[in-house]
Amino acid sequence: MEIKIKSIHFDATEQLKAFIEKKTEKLVKAYEDIQNVEVQLKVVKPATAMNKEASLNVSVPGSKLFVEKTCDTFEEA
């Protein structure tokens, strides 16, 4: 499984990247044939709370899965 992490308008720390990789590795429990996972992180409105947006594109044979959530921190999303 290949994991791609994109951070838009900021530089993600190594600690955040390690956290994301650890969490996405757990997806194998739900789907064994995951081809790749693309994680996109974006700060929506820098001066407000609930401004961290995380989205995942998961490619599995025959379909693509997508989820998106906006929270106060990337780890929470």
NUPA-628429 format. One line per field, with one value per residue (C-alpha): residue number from 1; y, x, z. Coordinates in nm, 2 decimals, padded with zeros to 4 digits, always signed. Layout:
seq: [NUM, ...]
c2: [Y, ...]
c1: [X, ...]
c3: [Z, ...]
END
This chain:
seq: [1, 2, 3, 4, 5, 6, 7, 8, 9, 10, 11, 12, 13, 14, 15, 16, 17, 18, 19, 20, 21, 22, 23, 24, 25, 26, 27, 28, 29, 30, 31, 32, 33, 34, 35, 36, 37, 38, 39, 40, 41, 42, 43, 44, 45, 46, 47, 48, 49, 50, 51, 52, 53, 54, 55, 56, 57, 58, 59, 60, 61, 62, 63, 64, 65, 66, 67, 68, 69, 70, 71, 72, 73, 74, 75, 76, 77]
c2: [+00.00, +00.34, +00.64, +01.00, +01.30, +01.64, +01.95, +02.26, +02.61, +02.47, +02.22, +01.91, +01.81, +01.47, +01.39, +01.46, +01.25, +00.96, +00.99, +00.98, +00.68, +00.49, +00.55, +00.47, +00.14, +00.03, +00.05, -00.28, -00.44, -00.33, -00.38, -00.61, -00.50, -00.13, +00.00, +00.35, +00.61, +00.99, +01.21, +01.58, +01.83, +02.19, +02.49, +02.65, +02.97, +03.04, +03.28, +03.06, +02.74, +02.42, +02.52, +02.20, +01.99, +01.63, +01.42, +01.07, +00.90, +00.53, +00.32, -00.04, -00.27, -00.17, +00.16, +00.46, +00.56, +00.93, +01.08, +01.44, +01.60, +01.95, +01.97, +02.17, +01.96, +01.73, +01.45, +01.48, +01.49]
c1: [+00.00, +00.13, +00.06, +00.08, +00.05, -00.02, -00.02, -00.17, -00.04, +00.17, +00.45, +00.34, +00.58, +00.74, +00.54, +00.21, +00.32, +00.42, +00.08, -00.10, +00.10, +00.03, -00.35, -00.37, -00.19, -00.49, -00.71, -00.58, -00.80, -01.11, -00.98, -00.69, -00.64, -00.58, -00.37, -00.29, -00.41, -00.39, -00.42, -00.48, -00.44, -00.56, -00.59, -00.92, -00.94, -00.62, -00.78, -01.07, -01.13, -01.24, -01.01, -00.82, -00.95, -00.84, -00.95, -00.86, -00.89, -00.85, -00.81, -00.93, -00.99, -01.32, -01.38, -01.25, -01.34, -01.34, -01.39, -01.34, -01.37, -01.30, -01.19, -00.99, -00.67, -00.55, -00.51, -00.88, -00.99]
c3: [+00.00, -00.10, +00.12, -00.02, +00.21, +00.07, +00.29, +00.13, +00.23, +00.52, +00.58, +00.77, +01.06, +01.06, +01.37, +01.19, +00.89, +01.12, +01.29, +00.96, +00.84, +01.16, +01.13, +00.76, +00.80, +01.01, +00.70, +00.59, +00.86, +00.67, +00.31, +00.23, -00.13, -00.08, -00.37, -00.24, +00.00, -00.06, +00.24, +00.18, +00.47, +00.44, +00.67, +00.57, +00.76, +00.97, +01.22, +01.33, +01.53, +01.34, +01.05, +00.98, +00.69, +00.62, +00.33, +00.23, -00.11, -00.09, -00.41, -00.39, -00.68, -00.85, -00.66, -00.49, -00.13, -00.02, +00.32, +00.44, +00.78, +00.93, +01.30, +01.54, +01.48, +01.20, +01.45, +01.54, +01.18]
END
